[in-house]
């Protein structure tokens, strides 16, 4: 669970020329990729680097950018296999949504990885790209309802329609 406070913030260990430097380098990976585990071994960083120097190191920023890029490439490749991606998305959808919110540079790539329930898809989830290809000719807008579970948003919207109808009919007011 990404919101569990007892869990380590990231699972990436930093090595310089095969010498362990630190295992909790927050600058190495964004929070939304906290589920990714691995080791980074760099030849470009100095061996006697302090935590303060790491925070301002340009090489570390390049490493972070490359880690995010590689992760996005792997997620995109995984999305080609629908069954495997559904398992992945079931476990890490919250992280991808957090990435869309926090990572402005990769927002469009992450948005392509998101999946949604639609009235036509049933239990299956669909990407926005697939939904747009299925839109009727002349349809310019996409209408959506949010809710905690499937169906609750529809009930809330239905109740809202009745409230608006009641207010207009009996109260003679516009909402």
LOTOR-600317 format. One record per residue (C-alpha): x, y, z. Coordinates in steps of 0.2 Angstrom, whole numbers, padded with zeros to 4 digits, always signed. Layout:
N
XYZ;...
END
This chain:
175
+0000+0000+0000;+0008+0016-0006;+0000+0026+0009;+0007+0015+0022;+0019+0026+0033;+0029+0011+0040;+0035+0006+0023;+0052+0012+0016;+0050+0026+0005;+0059+0018-0010;+0067+0002-0014;+0082+0008-0024;+0099+0005-0018;+0113+0017-0024;+0130+0010-0028;+0146+0020-0035;+0158+0008-0043;+0151-0007-0034;+0153+0002-0017;+0136+0003-0007;+0132+0022-0004;+0114+0022+0002;+0098+0013+0002;+0086+0028+0005;+0090+0040-0008;+0074+0050-0011;+0081+0060-0025;+0083+0044-0035;+0065+0039-0039;+0049+0049-0038;+0036+0044-0024;+0024+0037-0037;+0037+0024-0042;+0039+0018-0024;+0034+0000-0029;+0049-0002-0041;+0064-0011-0033;+0082-0011-0040;+0100-0006-0039;+0108+0009-0047;+0127+0007-0050;+0135+0023-0056;+0153+0026-0063;+0150+0045-0064;+0147+0049-0045;+0162+0052-0034;+0164+0038-0020;+0166+0051-0006;+0149+0059-0009;+0138+0065+0005;+0119+0066+0006;+0119+0084+0005;+0130+0084-0011;+0118+0070-0018;+0103+0082-0017;+0112+0095-0028;+0120+0083-0040;+0116+0085-0058;+0121+0067-0062;+0108+0060-0050;+0094+0070-0059;+0099+0062-0075;+0099+0045-0067;+0081+0049-0060;+0075+0055-0077;+0082+0039-0085;+0074+0027-0072;+0057+0036-0075;+0059+0034-0093;+0064+0016-0092;+0049+0012-0081;+0037+0020-0092;+0044+0010-0107;+0042-0006-0097;+0024-0001-0092;+0020+0003-0110;+0027-0013-0116;+0017-0022-0103;+0001-0014-0108;+0002-0023-0125;-0002-0039-0116;-0020-0036-0109;-0020-0050-0096;-0003-0046-0088;-0007-0027-0088;-0024-0030-0080;-0015-0039-0065;-0002-0025-0065;-0015-0011-0065;-0025-0019-0052;-0010-0018-0040;-0003-0001-0045;-0017+0010-0052;-0015+0021-0037;+0003+0024-0041;+0000+0028-0059;-0014+0040-0054;-0003+0049-0042;+0010+0050-0056;-0002+0059-0067;-0005+0071-0053;+0013+0074-0048;+0024+0071-0063;+0019+0085-0076;+0033+0080-0088;+0026+0063-0090;+0008+0066-0088;+0003+0061-0106;+0013+0045-0106;+0005+0040-0089;-0013+0045-0095;-0011+0033-0109;-0008+0019-0096;-0024+0023-0086;-0039+0012-0088;-0058+0016-0085;-0074+0007-0083;-0087+0012-0097;-0105+0008-0100;-0100-0002-0115;-0085-0012-0108;-0094-0020-0094;-0082-0028-0082;-0067-0024-0093;-0058-0008-0092;-0053+0002-0107;-0040+0016-0111;-0045+0033-0116;-0037+0030-0133;-0049+0015-0136;-0064+0024-0130;-0061+0039-0142;-0059+0027-0156;-0076+0019-0152;-0085+0036-0150;-0100+0040-0162;-0097+0051-0176;-0101+0069-0171;-0098+0066-0153;-0087+0079-0146;-0089+0077-0127;-0086+0063-0115;-0098+0063-0100;-0093+0054-0084;-0099+0050-0067;-0087+0047-0052;-0091+0036-0037;-0083+0025-0024;-0089+0009-0032;-0096+0004-0049;-0115+0009-0049;-0114+0022-0034;-0110+0036-0046;-0125+0032-0056;-0136+0032-0041;-0130+0049-0035;-0132+0056-0053;-0150+0049-0054;-0154+0057-0037;-0146+0073-0043;-0157+0073-0059;-0173+0070-0048;-0167+0085-0036;-0165+0096-0051;-0182+0091-0058;-0190+0094-0042;-0182+0111-0039;-0187+0117-0056;-0205+0110-0055;-0210+0114-0038;-0199+0128-0032;-0198+0138-0048;-0179+0140-0047;-0164+0136-0057;-0150+0127-0050;
END
